[in-house]
Amino acid sequence: KKIAYPSISKAFDDYMKLQKMKPGSQNNYQITKNVLVDFSKTKYRKELTIEEIDYRFLVRFVKYLREERAIPNQPNTIAKRLKLLKA
């Protein structure tokens, strides 16, 4: 039987529902979710599932944050996005 993995945005939404977060934390998770969805739709032309996140995805995501966004992110912001993705 094949397992159906959730999309990135669904996984973020489910995680946020289960956690008791302060409004600032909720905002950070929402922004990270939006950036990830934008990245996956830009680079992969679809929203990816959590199963499709691998090392190559992470390298491309960091490059996207650092160089390819309209306003490149600072190293601390990149670290925060990766930390929230890991959670």
C-alpha positions in Angstrom: 0.0 0.0 0.0 1.4 3.4 -1.0 1.8 6.1 1.6 0.4 9.5 0.7 2.8 12.2 2.1 1.4 15.6 2.8 2.5 18.7 0.8 4.8 21.2 2.5 2.1 23.7 3.3 -0.2 20.9 4.7 2.6 19.7 6.9 3.3 23.2 8.2 -0.4 23.8 8.8 -0.8 20.6 10.7 2.3 21.2 12.8 1.1 24.8 13.7 -2.3 23.4 14.8 -0.7 20.9 17.1 1.7 23.4 18.8 0.9 26.1 21.2 2.7 29.1 19.7 2.9 32.8 20.4 1.8 35.1 17.6 5.3 35.9 16.6 6.2 32.2 16.2 3.1 31.6 14.2 4.0 34.5 11.9 7.6 33.1 11.4 6.2 29.6 10.5 3.7 31.2 8.1 6.4 33.2 6.4 8.6 30.2 6.1 5.8 28.1 4.7 5.1 30.8 2.1 8.7 31.0 1.1 9.0 27.2 0.8 5.8 27.0 -1.3 7.0 29.9 -3.5 10.4 28.2 -3.9 9.0 24.8 -4.8 6.6 26.3 -7.3 9.4 28.4 -8.9 12.0 25.7 -9.1 9.9 22.5 -9.4 6.7 24.0 -11.0 4.6 22.3 -8.3 4.2 22.2 -4.6 6.4 19.3 -3.3 5.5 16.8 -0.7 7.7 16.3 2.4 9.0 13.1 1.0 10.7 15.0 -1.8 12.8 17.1 0.5 16.4 15.9 0.3 19.9 17.3 0.4 19.7 18.6 -3.1 16.4 20.4 -2.2 18.1 22.0 0.8 21.1 23.2 -1.2 18.9 24.7 -3.9 16.7 26.3 -1.2 19.7 28.0 0.5 21.0 29.3 -2.8 17.5 30.6 -3.6 17.3 32.4 -0.2 20.9 33.8 -0.6 20.9 34.8 -4.2 17.8 34.4 -6.2 15.0 36.1 -4.3 14.1 39.7 -5.1 15.6 40.7 -1.7 18.4 38.3 -0.7 18.2 37.0 2.8 20.9 37.5 5.5 22.7 34.4 7.0 20.7 34.6 10.2 17.4 34.6 8.3 18.5 31.7 6.2 19.4 29.8 9.4 16.0 30.6 10.9 14.2 29.3 7.8 16.2 26.0 7.9 15.5 25.6 11.6 11.8 26.0 11.1 11.8 23.6 8.2 13.6 21.1 10.3 11.0 21.4 13.1 
